[in-house]
Amino acid sequence: MVLGASGGVATAFLHLVSEYRFLFGDIILVDKSDSILKSTTLRHETLKYTFYQTDIQGSEKKILRQIKNKHSISFVLDLTDCYTEPILAAADELKLSYLNCSLNTLDGSMNHYAEDLKKYTLAFKKCPHVLALGMNPGIINHLIIRGVIEHGAPAEFVEIEFESGEPKKLPEKPFITWSKKQFLNETVWDNAGYCSSGGEYIEEDSPAINNLVDTEKFVAPIVKMHKYPKGMIVSHDEVITMSRTLEIPGKFIYAIHPASLERILNLVRGGTKIKEEDVIFLDNVQTPLRGSDMIGVWLYYDNKSVCYYTNLLHSDVTGTNATLHLVAVGFLAGFIDFYINPLLDNGVLTSGDLDNETFLQIVQNHVDFKKIIINK
């Protein structure tokens, strides 16, 4: 069962699932909007899905039970930006495995991420669940794990992303290539954060938009540019998870198109309380995009620096944009490994609990990740 089926991540995910349709039985799509039915790039006949148009919020257990009674389902794939706990609780009660892209809390803060994760681990044990699958968290977790396998534990890691997508004519409003709500949560509404020595989470007293850093050090070895963008220090699931696991400092530096960043900064400086309608989502379908989404992670050692990265052009994906494609690839890799892995215990797991080799093999089937080593 796919929740949020008409959203950007789900649409990208369903494009990929077409290639793996033989693995699954019933596919049930759920969304309050029926726009997924109108997609001209999705292989509807191959997917052979059943669609339910309904809003699950507030009726989580009722809707899941009704659908379970009608169809043979074992998994709830939550690709919404809804609050995590009610859907997870309903799925666990009905003995349905729950998977999502991020741990969404009521206050949006990452300050209590570890406590929330522990709380869920203790509360929901009727079957296995996996939280935080996608590009980051998800792919990045497993690139860090691969780095540890190949080079040992680093002294520090820094995740870097630069999303440079743009239409032929730049919009007058800020523009992005993924969830407007999630974007604003991470960059404008909630405070920035990172992890220090020992994996301790440090939350700043201001949002990421107010914590800008130079990115040349991280981007230049991957992509040569005349001028490098400013990046925001963004609090993220995988930073906390991997920093705590390895007990090392970690941070995520996120850069968007410089013109979009400038538009957001102008709104913030003018005292505007930015809302979702103040931001434009670029899907690369209605509005084709130039540029790419470059994402990677630097692992720093005493004698070298290692980076795993990809730089995916928006023009190289169909029916979605590069950002959502990367999220969907990470979610697909996690779901397939979860689906075929009989060894997972009941309870709440995260991406790092999945098999690294299987996960990255599926990722590499869809996205070409490369490695840079810089010796000191």
C-alpha positions in Angstrom: 0.0 0.0 0.0 1.5 3.3 -1.1 0.3 6.4 0.9 0.6 9.8 -0.7 0.5 8.1 -4.2 -0.1 11.4 -6.1 2.9 13.1 -4.5 6.3 13.7 -6.1 8.2 11.0 -4.3 5.5 8.3 -4.9 5.3 9.2 -8.6 9.0 8.8 -9.0 8.9 5.5 -7.0 6.1 4.1 -9.1 8.1 4.8 -12.2 10.8 2.5 -10.8 8.4 -0.1 -9.5 7.2 -0.9 -13.0 10.5 -2.7 -13.6 10.0 -4.9 -10.4 6.3 -5.5 -10.8 6.8 -9.3 -10.9 8.0 -9.2 -7.3 4.7 -8.0 -5.8 1.1 -9.0 -5.5 -1.6 -6.3 -4.9 -0.5 -2.7 -5.3 -2.8 -0.3 -3.5 -2.5 3.5 -4.1 -4.0 5.9 -1.6 -4.2 9.7 -1.8 -6.7 12.5 -1.3 -5.8 13.7 -4.8 -6.3 11.5 -7.9 -3.7 13.3 -10.0 -1.6 10.1 -10.2 -4.3 8.6 -12.5 -3.6 11.4 -15.0 0.2 10.8 -15.3 1.1 10.5 -18.9 4.5 8.9 -18.2 3.5 6.2 -15.7 3.0 2.7 -16.9 -0.5 2.3 -15.5 -1.2 -1.1 -17.2 2.1 -2.6 -16.0 1.5 -1.5 -12.4 -2.0 -3.0 -12.3 -2.9 -1.0 -9.1 -6.1 -0.3 -7.2 -6.6 3.4 -6.3 -8.4 4.8 -3.3 -9.1 8.5 -3.1 -9.2 9.4 0.6 -7.4 11.5 3.2 -5.8 9.1 5.7 -5.1 11.8 8.4 -7.3 11.3 11.4 -8.6 7.9 10.2 -5.3 6.0 9.9 -6.4 2.7 11.6 -9.9 2.7 10.0 -8.6 3.2 6.5 -5.7 0.7 6.8 -8.0 -1.9 8.3 -10.6 -1.5 5.5 -8.1 -1.8 2.8 -6.3 -4.8 4.5 -9.7 -6.6 4.7 -10.2 -6.2 0.9 -6.7 -6.8 -0.4 -3.7 -9.0 0.3 -1.2 -6.4 1.7 1.8 -6.7 4.0 3.5 -3.3 3.7 2.5 0.3 4.2 4.8 2.6 2.3 4.3 6.1 3.7 5.5 8.6 1.1 3.6 11.5 2.6 4.9 14.3 4.8 2.3 13.5 7.5 3.1 13.0 11.2 4.8 9.6 11.5 3.4 8.1 14.7 -0.3 7.7 14.0 0.3 5.8 10.7 3.1 3.7 12.2 0.9 2.9 15.2 -2.0 1.8 13.0 0.2 -0.3 10.8 1.8 -2.0 13.8 -1.6 -2.7 15.4 -2.7 -4.4 12.1 0.6 -6.3 11.8 1.6 -4.4 8.6 5.2 -3.4 8.1 5.6 0.3 7.9 8.3 2.1 5.8 8.8 5.9 5.3 11.3 8.5 4.0 11.8 10.4 7.2 10.7 10.6 10.9 8.2 13.4 10.9 7.3 14.8 14.4 4.7 17.3 15.5 7.2 20.1 16.3 9.5 19.3 13.3 12.6 19.6 15.5 15.4 17.1 15.4 16.3 17.8 19.0 14.5 14.7 20.2 15.2 12.5 17.2 17.1 9.8 19.2 14.5 9.8 22.0 11.6 9.5 19.5 13.4 6.7 17.7 13.9 4.8 20.9 10.3 5.4 22.0 9.1 3.9 18.7 11.5 1.0 19.0 10.0 0.1 22.4 6.4 0.7 21.4 5.9 -0.9 18.0 7.0 -4.6 18.0 4.4 -6.6 16.2 6.3 -6.8 13.0 9.4 -5.2 11.4 9.3 -1.5 10.3 12.0 0.8 8.7 12.1 4.5 9.1 14.0 7.1 7.0 14.6 5.5 3.6 15.5 7.6 0.5 18.4 9.7 -0.8 19.3 11.3 2.5 18.6 9.6 4.8 19.0 6.2 3.0 21.6 6.2 0.3 24.0 8.5 2.3 23.8 6.2 5.3 25.0 3.3 3.1 27.7 5.3 1.4 29.1 6.1 4.8 28.9 2.4 5.8 30.6 1.5 2.5 33.4 4.0 3.3 33.9 2.4 6.7 34.1 -1.1 5.1 36.6 0.1 2.5 38.7 2.6 4.5 37.9 2.3 8.2 36.0 4.7 10.4 36.7 8.4 9.5 37.4 11.1 12.0 34.5 13.2 10.6 32.0 13.2 7.7 30.3 16.0 5.8 27.4 15.4 3.5 27.0 17.8 0.6 24.2 18.5 -1.8 23.9 21.1 -4.5 20.6 21.3 -6.4 21.1 23.5 -9.4 17.9 22.8 -11.4 16.4 25.8 -13.3 13.8 26.3 -16.0 14.6 28.5 -19.1 13.0 31.5 -17.4 13.8 31.8 -13.7 10.6 32.2 -11.5 10.2 35.4 -9.5 9.5 33.3 -6.3 11.9 30.8 -4.6 11.9 27.5 -6.4 12.9 23.9 -5.4 12.6 20.4 -6.7 11.0 18.5 -3.8 8.4 18.9 -1.0 7.8 22.5 -0.2 6.7 21.7 3.3 9.7 19.6 4.1 12.0 22.1 2.5 10.7 25.0 4.6 10.8 22.8 7.8 14.4 22.1 7.3 15.7 25.5 6.1 13.4 28.2 7.4 10.9 27.1 10.1 13.2 24.9 12.3 16.6 25.5 13.7 19.8 24.3 12.1 21.8 21.4 13.7 24.8 19.2 13.4 26.6 16.6 15.5 29.9 17.1 17.3 32.4 14.7 18.9 30.9 11.5 20.2 27.8 12.1 18.0 26.3 14.7 20.3 23.5 16.6 18.5 24.0 20.4 18.6 21.0 22.6 17.7 21.6 26.2 16.6 19.4 29.0 17.9 18.4 30.0 14.3 17.2 28.3 11.1 19.5 26.9 8.4 18.8 29.9 6.2 20.8 31.9 8.7 23.7 29.5 8.9 25.3 29.8 5.5 28.8 28.4 4.6 31.1 28.4 1.6 30.9 25.1 -0.4 33.9 25.4 -2.6 36.0 23.0 -0.5 33.3 20.3 -0.9 32.0 20.9 -4.4 35.2 21.8 -6.3 36.7 18.3 -6.4 33.4 17.1 -7.9 32.3 19.9 -10.2 34.4 22.8 -11.3 32.5 26.1 -11.2 33.4 29.8 -11.7 31.5 30.6 -8.5 30.4 28.2 -5.8 27.1 28.5 -4.0 26.4 29.2 -0.4 25.2 26.2 1.5 22.9 25.8 4.6 23.8 23.7 7.6 20.7 21.5 7.8 19.6 19.1 10.5 18.9 15.6 9.1 18.1 12.1 10.2 21.2 10.4 8.7 23.6 12.9 10.3 22.3 12.0 13.8 22.1 8.3 13.1 25.5 7.9 11.6 27.2 10.3 14.0 25.9 8.5 17.0 26.7 5.1 15.5 30.3 6.0 14.7 30.7 8.5 17.6 32.2 11.2 15.3 31.2 14.7 14.1 28.9 15.0 11.1 26.9 17.6 9.3 24.9 18.2 6.2 25.5 21.2 3.9 22.7 21.8 1.5 22.9 24.3 -1.4 20.1 25.3 -3.7 20.1 27.4 -6.8 21.7 30.8 -5.9 18.8 32.7 -7.4 16.3 30.8 -5.3 18.4 31.2 -2.2 18.6 35.0 -2.8 14.8 35.1 -3.1 14.3 33.3 0.2 16.9 35.6 1.9 15.0 38.7 0.6 11.8 37.4 2.1 13.4 36.5 5.5 15.2 39.9 5.6 11.9 41.6 4.9 10.3 40.0 7.8 8.0 37.7 5.8 6.8 34.6 7.5 7.3 32.2 4.5 4.5 29.8 3.6 4.3 27.0 1.2 2.5 29.1 -1.4 5.5 31.4 -1.4 7.7 28.7 -3.0 7.4 27.1 -6.4 7.9 23.3 -7.0 9.6 22.4 -10.3 8.6 18.9 -11.4 10.7 18.6 -14.6 7.5 17.4 -16.3 5.3 20.4 -16.9 8.5 22.6 -16.8 11.7 20.9 -18.1 14.8 21.7 -16.1 18.4 22.3 -16.8 21.0 21.6 -14.2 21.4 18.7 -11.8 21.2 17.4 -8.3 24.7 16.7 -7.0 24.9 14.8 -3.7 27.7 13.1 -1.9 29.5 12.5 1.4 33.1 13.3 2.4 34.8 11.1 4.8 37.9 12.7 6.4 40.8 10.6 7.6 44.3 11.6 9.0 46.0 10.8 5.7 43.2 11.2 3.1 39.7 12.4 2.2 37.3 10.1 0.5 34.1 11.2 -1.3 31.2 9.1 -2.7 29.0 11.2 -5.0 26.8 11.4 -8.0 25.7 14.4 -10.1 22.4 13.5 -11.8 21.1 15.7 -14.6 17.4 16.5 -14.5 17.3 15.8 -18.3 18.4 12.2 -17.6 15.2 11.2 -15.8 11.7 10.7 -17.1 8.4 11.6 -15.4 10.1 13.3 -12.5 13.1 15.4 -11.6 16.6 14.3 -10.4 16.0 15.1 -6.8 12.8 13.0 -6.5 14.4 10.2 -8.6 17.3 9.9 -6.1 14.9 9.8 -3.2 12.8 7.1 -4.9 15.9 5.0 -5.8 17.0 5.0 -2.2 13.5 4.1 -1.0 13.2 1.3 -3.6 16.6 -0.1 -2.6 15.6 -0.2 1.1 12.2 -1.6 0.3 13.5 -4.4 -1.9 16.2 -5.4 0.6 13.6 -5.3 3.4 11.2 -7.4 1.3 13.7 -10.2 0.6 15.5 -10.1 4.0 14.1 -12.8 6.3 16.5 -11.9 9.2 15.1 -8.6 10.4 13.7 -8.6 13.9 10.3 -7.2 14.8 10.4 -3.5 15.9 11.5 -0.2 14.4 14.7 -0.2 12.3 16.5 2.4 10.3 18.3 2.3 6.9 21.6 1.3 8.4 20.0 -2.0 9.6 19.6 -3.2 6.0 22.1 -5.1 4.0 24.7 -2.7 2.6 25.8 -4.7 -0.4 22.2 -5.4 -1.6 21.1 -1.8 -0.9 23.9 -0.2 -2.9 23.7 -2.8 -5.7 20.1 -1.8 -6.3 21.0 1.9 -6.1 23.8 1.5 -8.6 21.4 -0.1 -11.1 19.7 3.2 -11.3 22.3 5.9 -10.4 26.0 5.9 -11.0 27.8 6.8 -7.8 31.6 7.5 -8.1 34.4 7.8 -5.6 37.2 10.4 -5.2 40.3 9.8 -3.0 42.5 12.8 -2.1 45.7 11.9 -0.3 47.3 14.3 2.0 
